[in-house]
Amino acid sequence: MKQTHLERSQKGGVWSSYLRLLSHDFPTQRAAVAEIIRLKTRLQLPKGTEYFFSDLHGEHLRFQRMLDSASGTIRDKIDTLFYSVLSPEDRDELAQVVYDPENMLRRLKKAGKLRDSWYHLTIVRLIQVLKVVSAKYTRSMVRKHMAPDFRSAIDELIYKDEDESRMDYHYAVIRAILDTGVAGDFIRAVAATIRSLSVARLHIIGDIFDRGAHPDLVMDKLIAFHDVDIQWGNHDLLWIGAAMGNEAMIANVMRQGINYNTYDLLEDGYGINLRPLSMFADSTYRDDPCEIFMPKNEFNENQFDTVDPALGAKMLKAMTIIQLKLEGQLLARRPEYDMAKRDLLSQVDFAKGTVMVDGKEHPLRDTHFPTVDPKAPLKLSPEESELMRSLVASFRHSRRLQSHIRFLMSHGSAYLKFNGNLLYHGCVPMKEDGGFDILEIEGQALSGQPLFDYIDRTTRDAVFLPYDSPEQVKARDFLWYLWCGPKSPIFGKDRMATFERAFLTDKSTHKETMNPYYQLINEEAACRSILEAFGLDPSRGHIINGHVPVKLIKGESPIKGGGRLFVIDGGMSKAYQKTTGMGGYTLIINSHSIALAQHPADVANDSASFDSPILEVVERFPKRLTVADTDESIDMHRQIEDLEHLIAAYRSGAVPEQDCQPLGPLQYD
């Protein structure tokens, strides 16, 4: 039986204290009633549009453009509004003004188009677009997205009616904007409001880091966004572990940064001091051409920090050897990972120049190891030890990196259940028979949701426990397992073939076998069992994950399990686009439907085709969803209940009203 406020308050002080605290925000009955009305009204609005991105991999310009264009849906609204009155070229120009007003105004000024007539028409058209994208929000919510300096003017124009008595007034508002010379600034403000309102919630399904030029700028964009969550990918966990002082993960981050030519990110983005590494590599491998270690310079171009490719190859080899040593040391101190066979450096016969892999002997492509002692191959040389001390200090003391890691903690998780859907980066480890695979760790046999919960807790331990304490070292070592361990849900493969790809010609050794999950999810039964295991409705919920690029050019589809699962890693990273044939997916869930946006590959950022993805509606809802159908409504109903108790407390005298005027017989049902 539901307790009344008086019954609760009679039982003690906790509930009464809470209501007194609540009364500071709503000091009168009228204030509490007004908030209840606002909340109940909000529940009836259409749900906001959710956007899902995966595997950004540092492609900041591509991500920025996809976000600014709302993955093509803003252009779709412009086409709907103006199809019969504007040419395709004019509609494209208007869309570009929304996406990037600064650049477009500069180009139009150079072309001599910025006349008062252009400004006037563009403002009127932008206001029409803004009215459409703001339809899902209350007026007060829309105002919060407006630039303060122009809030009043935008508010007047967006809520104008067609009454002739008001037309002259609204014309006067636009005329005043033109006369005062702020039309460009006003257009920027309206465009920013359109972009902000077009994406209500942003979900990032992992792998912000590595390969691309600037994951740091992606992180800055996410931090500035109004509503975002992140499900950690294995590359994100790699950087978290590096930032928390795991030397093997630092070496891996450095190796990948050199390999993909992201020196600007390392030195200028995060302040990692590369000079000790370049000096060590140049001295140690001076007479070594390091031909098999030439970096992949074609994917990124540095503006500030350029490194000669020959020196880059030496640096890459240096970090590869150090990484293999440090990973071997980690495996020696963590036998519970059952990965000793992955310490291939200890399996090298340095006299013969061969290595044993899975019981077979293979010749090495490179046999020059000046820093390796064959009797103790995992021991760092004094110079390597000094280099790692320098790198650990750089990662630990990078204020920008540490702030980005804290954001990954505050807005990130191993998985998320949101509006009936399940979000995670990699997989739920499974056996070939369809059952969940088990990871035995710390005396626990974990699978399914309990495994993800353990991962979430341990990741936070690695970040928040005292640095270098035994518990923190253990937690940050586990991050390395999550990066490449055979039963890691975030990784989802049987091995990370770093050694084989670097040193062995036989490409059969490079193969990384995917977890059975990736075959099983083609059937709806497997997807339903996962949703049920996480406490979600398998007939309505969906699984959304990334990690494995969908090879569109080979006929693969991102839609799995009869529409119960979406894999949205489509190749946003340029390194993947040759094998995927596209430039990434966006999943879009609005109040009407679920849609996939398929983006073209490797298109110039100011190209119109960049903002014209192939949009496919993959599921339509039986009825339009409102806020009442979302997870947000749970908290809103709780707030309404608490406010009702506060009103009851005011009426009973249990909590005194503040600054209240005498009331008549106020009734509230």
C-alpha positions in Angstrom: 0.0 0.0 0.0 1.4 3.4 -1.0 2.4 5.5 2.0 1.1 9.1 2.4 3.6 11.9 3.0 2.4 12.2 6.6 2.9 8.5 7.3 6.5 8.8 5.9 7.3 11.9 7.8 6.0 10.4 11.1 8.5 7.5 10.6 11.6 9.7 10.8 13.6 12.5 9.4 15.1 11.3 6.2 12.0 11.7 4.0 11.1 15.0 5.8 14.6 16.3 5.3 14.4 15.4 1.6 11.2 17.3 1.2 12.6 20.3 3.0 15.5 20.3 0.5 13.1 20.0 -2.3 11.2 23.0 -1.0 14.3 25.2 -1.7 13.8 24.6 -5.4 9.9 24.8 -5.2 9.2 27.1 -2.3 5.4 27.3 -2.8 2.5 25.1 -3.8 2.2 27.1 -7.0 5.8 26.5 -7.9 5.5 22.8 -7.3 2.2 22.7 -9.3 3.9 24.6 -12.2 6.7 22.0 -12.3 4.3 19.1 -12.4 2.4 20.7 -15.3 5.7 21.2 -17.1 6.7 17.6 -16.6 3.3 16.1 -17.5 3.3 18.2 -20.7 6.8 17.1 -21.6 5.8 13.5 -21.3 3.4 14.0 -24.2 6.0 15.4 -26.6 7.5 13.1 -29.3 10.7 11.5 -28.2 14.0 13.1 -29.3 16.1 11.7 -32.1 19.0 9.5 -31.0 22.1 9.2 -33.2 24.5 6.2 -32.9 28.1 6.4 -34.1 30.8 3.7 -33.8 34.5 3.4 -34.4 35.3 7.0 -35.0 39.0 6.2 -34.8 40.2 9.8 -34.6 38.5 10.9 -37.9 37.5 14.3 -36.4 36.6 16.1 -39.7 34.4 13.3 -40.9 32.7 13.0 -37.5 32.2 16.7 -37.2 30.6 16.8 -40.6 28.3 13.9 -39.9 27.2 15.4 -36.7 26.7 18.9 -38.1 24.6 17.5 -40.9 22.7 15.1 -38.6 23.9 12.4 -41.0 21.9 13.9 -43.8 18.6 14.3 -42.1 18.8 18.1 -42.0 19.2 18.0 -45.8 16.2 15.7 -46.0 14.1 18.2 -44.0 15.3 21.0 -46.3 14.3 19.0 -49.4 10.9 18.3 -47.9 10.3 21.9 -47.1 11.6 23.5 -50.2 11.3 20.8 -52.9 8.8 22.8 -55.0 10.2 26.3 -54.5 14.0 25.9 -54.5 16.4 24.3 -57.0 18.6 21.4 -55.9 21.6 23.9 -55.9 19.8 26.4 -53.7 18.7 23.6 -51.3 22.3 22.4 -51.1 23.5 26.0 -50.5 21.0 26.3 -47.6 22.1 23.0 -46.1 25.7 24.0 -46.3 24.8 27.3 -44.5 23.4 25.1 -41.6 26.4 22.8 -41.5 29.2 25.3 -41.8 28.0 28.9 -41.8 31.4 30.3 -41.2 32.9 28.7 -44.3 29.8 29.3 -46.5 29.5 33.0 -45.6 33.2 33.4 -46.5 32.7 31.7 -49.9 29.5 33.6 -50.7 31.2 36.9 -49.8 34.0 36.1 -52.2 31.4 35.3 -54.9 29.7 38.7 -54.2 26.4 37.1 -53.1 26.0 38.6 -49.7 23.4 41.2 -50.3 20.5 42.2 -48.1 18.1 40.2 -50.2 20.2 37.1 -49.8 20.4 37.6 -46.0 16.7 38.2 -45.7 15.7 35.1 -47.7 18.2 32.9 -45.9 17.0 34.0 -42.5 13.4 33.3 -43.4 14.3 29.9 -44.8 16.5 29.0 -41.8 13.6 30.0 -39.4 11.3 27.6 -41.3 13.9 24.8 -40.9 14.2 25.6 -37.2 10.5 25.5 -36.7 10.5 21.9 -38.1 13.4 20.6 -36.0 12.1 22.3 -32.8 8.6 20.7 -33.0 9.6 17.9 -30.5 10.6 20.3 -27.8 8.9 22.7 -25.4 9.4 26.4 -26.0 11.6 26.7 -22.9 13.8 23.8 -24.1 14.2 25.4 -27.5 15.3 28.7 -25.9 18.0 26.9 -24.0 19.6 25.9 -27.3 19.6 29.5 -28.6 22.6 31.9 -28.4 21.8 34.3 -25.5 22.5 37.4 -27.6 19.9 36.5 -30.2 17.5 34.5 -28.1 14.7 37.1 -28.1 14.9 37.7 -31.9 15.0 34.0 -32.8 12.1 33.4 -30.4 10.0 36.1 -32.0 10.6 34.8 -35.5 10.2 31.0 -34.8 6.8 31.5 -33.1 5.4 34.0 -35.5 2.0 33.4 -37.0 0.6 34.4 -40.4 -1.7 37.1 -39.1 -1.2 40.1 -41.3 -1.2 42.4 -38.3 2.0 40.7 -37.1 3.8 40.3 -40.5 5.0 43.9 -40.5 6.4 43.4 -37.0 8.4 40.3 -37.9 9.6 42.0 -41.1 10.8 44.8 -38.8 12.8 42.3 -36.7 14.7 41.0 -39.7 15.1 44.6 -41.0 16.7 45.5 -37.7 19.1 42.6 -37.9 20.2 43.7 -41.4 20.5 47.4 -40.5 22.7 46.7 -37.5 25.1 44.6 -39.5 24.7 41.4 -37.5 23.0 39.3 -40.2 26.0 36.9 -40.5 26.2 36.4 -36.7 22.4 35.9 -36.6 22.6 33.2 -39.3 25.4 31.5 -37.4 23.3 31.5 -34.3 20.2 30.1 -36.0 22.3 27.4 -37.8 23.8 26.4 -34.5 20.4 26.0 -32.9 19.2 23.9 -35.8 22.2 21.6 -35.5 21.8 21.3 -31.7 18.1 20.5 -31.8 18.5 18.0 -34.6 20.4 15.5 -32.3 18.7 15.0 -28.9 21.0 12.2 -27.7 24.4 11.0 -29.1 25.6 7.5 -28.5 29.2 6.6 -29.3 29.6 2.8 -29.5 33.3 2.7 -28.9 36.7 3.2 -30.4 37.2 7.0 -30.4 41.0 6.5 -30.4 43.8 5.3 -32.8 44.5 5.3 -36.5 42.9 8.7 -37.3 44.7 12.1 -36.9 42.8 13.6 -34.0 40.8 11.6 -31.4 41.6 14.5 -29.1 39.4 16.8 -31.2 36.7 14.2 -31.3 36.8 14.1 -27.5 36.6 17.9 -27.3 33.5 17.8 -29.5 31.9 15.1 -27.3 32.6 17.1 -24.1 30.9 20.1 -25.6 27.9 18.2 -26.7 24.7 18.6 -24.6 23.8 14.9 -24.1 26.2 12.0 -24.9 27.1 8.6 -23.7 30.0 6.3 -24.7 30.4 2.6 -24.6 34.2 1.8 -24.3 35.9 0.1 -27.2 39.1 -1.8 -27.0 41.1 1.1 -28.4 39.5 3.4 -25.8 40.5 1.0 -23.0 44.0 0.9 -24.5 44.3 4.7 -24.0 42.7 4.5 -20.6 45.3 1.9 -19.5 48.1 4.0 -21.0 47.0 7.1 -19.2 46.9 5.1 -16.0 50.5 4.0 -16.3 50.3 0.5 -17.9 53.7 0.4 -19.7 52.7 -2.3 -22.2 49.7 -0.2 -23.2 51.8 2.9 -23.5 54.2 1.1 -25.8 51.2 -0.1 -27.9 49.7 3.4 -28.1 53.1 4.7 -29.2 53.6 2.0 -31.8 50.2 2.6 -33.3 50.7 6.4 -33.3 54.0 6.1 -35.2 52.6 3.5 -37.6 49.7 5.7 -38.5 51.7 9.0 -38.5 49.8 10.7 -35.8 52.7 12.7 -34.3 50.6 15.9 -34.1 48.2 14.0 -31.8 51.0 12.7 -29.6 53.1 15.8 -29.2 50.8 18.7 -29.8 47.5 17.1 -28.9 48.6 15.5 -25.6 52.0 16.8 -25.0 53.8 13.4 -25.2 57.6 14.1 -25.4 58.8 12.1 -28.4 62.4 13.4 -28.3 63.7 10.6 -26.0 62.2 8.0 -28.3 63.6 9.5 -31.5 67.1 9.9 -30.0 67.0 6.3 -28.7 65.8 4.8 -32.0 68.3 6.8 -34.1 71.2 5.7 -31.9 70.1 2.1 -31.4 69.1 1.3 -35.0 71.4 3.8 -36.8 72.7 1.2 -39.2 69.5 -0.8 -39.5 67.2 0.2 -42.5 64.2 -1.2 -40.6 62.5 -1.7 -44.0 59.6 -3.8 -42.7 58.7 -1.1 -40.2 58.0 1.7 -42.6 55.0 3.6 -41.2 51.6 4.0 -43.0 52.1 7.6 -43.7 49.4 7.7 -46.4 46.5 7.9 -43.9 47.4 11.1 -42.0 49.3 14.3 -42.7 50.9 16.2 -39.8 50.8 19.9 -39.8 53.3 20.6 -37.0 55.4 17.5 -36.2 56.8 15.8 -39.3 59.2 12.9 -38.9 61.4 11.5 -41.7 60.0 8.1 -42.7 63.4 6.4 -42.2 63.5 7.7 -38.6 59.8 6.8 -38.2 60.7 3.2 -39.1 63.4 3.1 -36.5 61.0 4.5 -33.9 58.4 2.0 -34.9 60.8 -1.0 -34.5 62.0 0.3 -31.2 58.5 0.5 -29.7 57.5 -2.8 -31.2 60.4 -4.6 -29.4 59.7 -2.8 -26.2 55.9 -3.6 -26.4 56.7 -7.3 -26.9 59.0 -7.3 -23.9 56.5 -5.5 -21.7 53.6 -7.7 -22.8 55.7 -10.8 -22.0 56.4 -9.4 -18.5 52.7 -8.8 -18.0 51.8 -12.3 -19.0 54.5 -13.7 -16.6 52.9 -11.9 -13.7 49.3 -12.7 -14.7 49.3 -16.5 -15.3 45.6 -16.4 -14.6 45.1 -14.9 -18.1 46.2 -18.3 -19.6 47.9 -16.5 -22.4 51.6 -17.6 -21.9 51.7 -18.9 -25.5 51.2 -15.3 -26.8 54.7 -14.4 -25.4 56.3 -15.1 -28.8 59.5 -13.2 -28.1 60.4 -15.8 -25.6 59.8 -18.5 -28.3 62.4 -17.0 -30.7 65.5 -19.0 -31.5 67.9 -16.0 -32.0 70.7 -18.2 -33.3 68.5 -19.7 -36.1 66.4 -16.6 -36.6 63.2 -18.5 -36.2 60.2 -18.6 -33.9 57.7 -21.3 -32.8 54.1 -20.4 -33.3 51.4 -22.9 -32.5 54.0 -25.7 -32.7 55.4 -24.7 -36.1 58.7 -23.1 -36.8 58.7 -19.9 -38.9 61.7 -17.8 -40.2 61.8 -14.2 -39.0 61.7 -11.4 -41.5 64.1 -9.4 -39.3 66.8 -10.8 -37.1 68.5 -7.7 -35.9 67.7 -7.3 -32.1 70.4 -5.2 -30.6 68.5 -4.6 -27.3 67.4 -8.2 -26.8 69.4 -10.6 -24.5 68.7 -14.1 -25.8 69.1 -15.4 -22.3 66.6 -12.9 -20.9 64.6 -11.7 -23.9 61.9 -9.9 -21.9 64.3 -7.7 -19.9 64.4 -4.1 -20.9 67.9 -2.6 -21.6 68.9 0.3 -19.4 68.1 2.7 -22.2 64.7 1.2 -22.9 63.9 1.4 -19.2 64.8 5.1 -19.1 62.8 5.7 -22.2 59.7 4.1 -20.6 60.1 6.1 -17.5 60.0 9.2 -19.6 56.9 8.1 -21.6 55.1 7.0 -18.4 55.7 10.5 -17.0 54.4 12.1 -20.2 51.2 10.1 -20.2 50.6 10.5 -16.5 51.2 14.3 -16.5 49.3 15.1 -19.7 46.5 17.3 -18.3 44.4 17.2 -21.5 44.7 13.4 -21.8 43.8 12.9 -18.1 40.7 15.2 -18.5 39.6 13.2 -21.5 40.0 10.0 -19.6 37.8 11.4 -16.7 35.2 12.3 -19.3 35.3 8.7 -20.6 34.6 7.6 -17.0 31.8 10.1 -16.3 30.0 9.5 -19.6 31.2 6.0 -20.5 30.5 2.5 -19.5 31.2 -1.1 -20.7 27.6 -1.3 -21.9 24.3 0.6 -21.7 20.7 -0.3 -21.6 18.8 2.7 -23.1 15.1 2.9 -24.2 14.9 -0.8 -24.4 18.0 -1.3 -26.5 21.4 -2.8 -25.6 24.6 -0.9 -26.6 28.1 -2.3 -26.4 31.2 -2.2 -28.6 32.4 -5.7 -29.2 30.4 -8.9 -28.4 29.0 -11.1 -25.8 31.4 -14.0 -25.8 29.6 -17.2 -26.9 30.3 -20.8 -27.5 29.7 -22.5 -30.9 26.6 -24.2 -29.4 25.1 -20.8 -28.7 25.7 -20.7 -24.9 27.5 -17.9 -23.2 31.3 -18.4 -22.8 32.7 -18.0 -19.3 35.7 -15.9 -18.2 37.1 -17.2 -14.9 38.7 -14.3 -13.0 39.4 -13.8 -9.3 37.5 -17.0 -8.4 34.4 -16.0 -10.3 33.0 -17.6 -13.5 31.5 -14.6 -15.3 29.4 -14.4 -18.5 26.7 -12.2 -20.0 25.8 -9.1 -18.0 27.7 -10.0 -14.8 30.9 -10.1 -17.0 30.2 -6.6 -18.3 29.4 -5.3 -14.8 32.8 -6.7 -13.7 34.6 -5.0 -16.6 32.9 -1.7 -15.7 33.9 -1.9 -12.0 37.5 -2.9 -12.8 38.0 -0.2 -15.4 36.9 2.4 -12.8 39.3 0.8 -10.3 42.1 1.3 -12.7 41.3 5.0 -13.0 40.3 5.9 -9.4 42.3 3.7 -7.1 45.6 5.1 -5.7 48.1 5.1 -8.5 50.6 2.2 -8.4 48.8 0.5 -5.5 48.6 -3.3 -5.9 44.9 -3.1 -6.6 45.3 -0.4 -9.2 48.2 -2.3 -11.0 46.0 -5.4 -11.1 43.0 -3.4 -12.5 45.1 -1.7 -15.1 46.7 -5.0 -16.1 43.2 -6.3 -16.7 42.6 -3.4 -19.1 45.4 -4.9 -21.2 43.5 -8.3 -21.2 40.3 -6.4 -22.3 42.4 -4.9 -25.1 43.5 -8.2 -26.6 42.5 -11.2 -24.4 40.7 -14.2 -26.1 37.6 -14.0 -23.9 37.4 -10.2 -23.7 33.9 -9.0 -24.9 35.5 -5.7 -25.9 38.0 -7.5 -28.2 36.1 -10.6 -29.4 39.0 -12.5 -31.1 41.3 -15.3 -30.1 44.5 -13.3 -30.5 46.1 -10.0 -31.3 48.7 -11.0 -34.0 51.1 -8.1 -33.5 54.2 -10.2 -33.5 53.1 -12.3 -36.5 52.2 -9.3 -38.7 55.5 -7.6 -37.9 57.9 -10.5 -38.2 56.3 -13.4 -40.2 55.8 -13.6 -43.9 53.3 -16.5 -43.7 50.0 -14.7 -43.7 48.1 -17.7 -42.3 49.7 -16.8 -38.9 48.2 -13.3 -39.1 44.7 -14.6 -38.8 42.7 -13.5 -35.8 39.7 -15.8 -35.4 36.5 -14.1 -34.4 34.4 -15.3 -31.4 31.4 -17.5 -32.5 29.2 -14.6 -31.5 29.8 -13.0 -34.9 28.3 -16.0 -36.7 25.6 -16.7 -34.2 24.1 -13.2 -34.4 23.0 -13.8 -37.9 20.2 -15.8 -36.3 17.5 -14.1 -34.4 17.5 -16.7 -31.6 21.0 -15.7 -30.4 20.1 -12.0 -30.4 17.0 -12.7 -28.4 18.9 -14.7 -25.8 21.4 -11.9 -25.3 18.6 -9.3 -24.9 16.9 -11.6 -22.3 20.1 -12.1 -20.5 20.4 -8.4 -20.0 16.8 -8.1 -18.8 15.4 -6.5 -22.0 12.3 -7.4 -24.1 13.6 -9.5 -27.0 10.5 -8.8 -29.1 11.1 -5.0 -29.0 14.7 -4.4 -28.0 17.7 -4.2 -30.3 21.4 -4.7 -29.9 23.7 -2.0 -31.3 27.4 -2.6 -31.6 30.4 -1.9 -33.7 34.0 -3.1 -33.6 34.0 -5.2 -36.8 33.7 -3.2 -40.1 30.8 -4.3 -42.3 32.3 -5.1 -45.7 29.6 -3.7 -47.9 31.6 -4.4 -51.1 31.5 -8.1 -50.2 27.7 -8.0 -49.8 27.7 -7.9 -46.0 24.8 -6.2 -44.2 24.8 -4.2 -40.9 21.4 -5.7 -40.1 21.6 -9.1 -38.3 19.4 -11.5 -36.4 16.2 -10.6 -38.3 16.5 -6.9 -37.4 17.3 -7.5 -33.7 21.0 -6.4 -34.1 22.8 -3.6 -35.9 26.6 -3.5 -36.5 27.3 0.1 -37.3 31.1 0.0 -37.9 31.2 0.7 -41.6 34.6 2.2 -42.0 34.7 5.8 -40.8 38.5 5.3 -40.5 40.2 5.8 -43.9 42.3 2.7 -43.1 39.2 0.5 -43.4 37.5 2.0 -46.4 39.3 -0.1 -49.0 37.8 -3.2 -47.5 34.4 -1.8 -46.6 33.7 0.3 -49.7 32.0 3.0 -47.6 32.6 5.7 -45.0 30.7 4.6 -42.0 27.1 4.1 -40.7 24.9 6.2 -38.5 21.9 4.6 -36.8 19.1 7.0 -36.2 16.1 6.3 -33.9 13.4 9.0 -33.9 9.8 9.0 -32.8 8.6 7.2 -36.0 11.3 4.7 -37.0 14.8 3.3 -37.0 16.9 4.2 -40.0 20.5 3.5 -41.2 22.5 6.2 -42.9 25.2 4.8 -45.1 27.9 7.3 -45.8 30.2 7.5 -48.9 33.9 6.7 -48.6 36.7 9.2 -48.5 34.8 12.3 -49.7 36.1 15.8 -49.4 34.7 17.5 -46.3 33.0 20.4 -48.2 31.5 18.2 -50.9 27.7 18.1 -51.2 27.8 14.3 -51.6 29.3 14.0 -48.2 26.0 15.1 -46.7 23.9 12.9 -48.9 24.1 9.4 -47.4 21.9 6.6 -48.4 19.1 6.6 -45.8 17.2 3.4 -45.2 14.3 3.0 -42.8 14.7 -0.4 -41.3 11.8 -0.5 -38.8 8.7 1.7 -38.4 7.0 1.9 -34.9 3.3 1.0 -34.6 2.7 4.4 -33.1 4.7 7.5 -32.7 6.8 7.3 -29.6 6.6 10.0 -27.0 8.8 10.9 -24.0 6.5 8.8 -21.9 7.8 5.8 -23.8 11.4 6.4 -22.9 13.7 5.8 -20.0 13.6 9.5 -19.2 10.0 9.2 -18.2 10.9 7.0 -15.2 12.8 9.9 -13.5 10.1 12.3 -14.6 7.3 10.2 -12.9 9.4 10.0 -9.8 9.8 13.8 -9.8 6.1 14.2 -10.2 5.4 11.8 -7.2 7.9 13.7 -5.1 6.4 17.0 -5.9 2.9 15.7 -5.1 4.3 14.7 -1.7 5.7 18.2 -1.3 2.4 19.7 -2.0 0.7 17.4 0.5 3.4 18.5 3.1 2.7 22.2 2.4 -1.0 21.6 2.9 -0.6 19.7 6.1 1.9 22.2 7.5 4.7 19.6 7.8 6.8 21.8 5.5 6.3 25.5 5.6 5.8 27.4 2.3 8.3 30.3 1.7 7.3 33.7 0.5 3.8 32.5 -0.3 0.8 34.7 -0.9 -2.6 33.8 0.7 -4.3 31.2 -1.5 -7.9 30.4 -2.1 -9.1 26.8 -2.0 -6.4 25.5 -4.4 -7.3 22.0 -5.5 -4.9 19.6 -7.2 -5.8 16.1 -8.3 
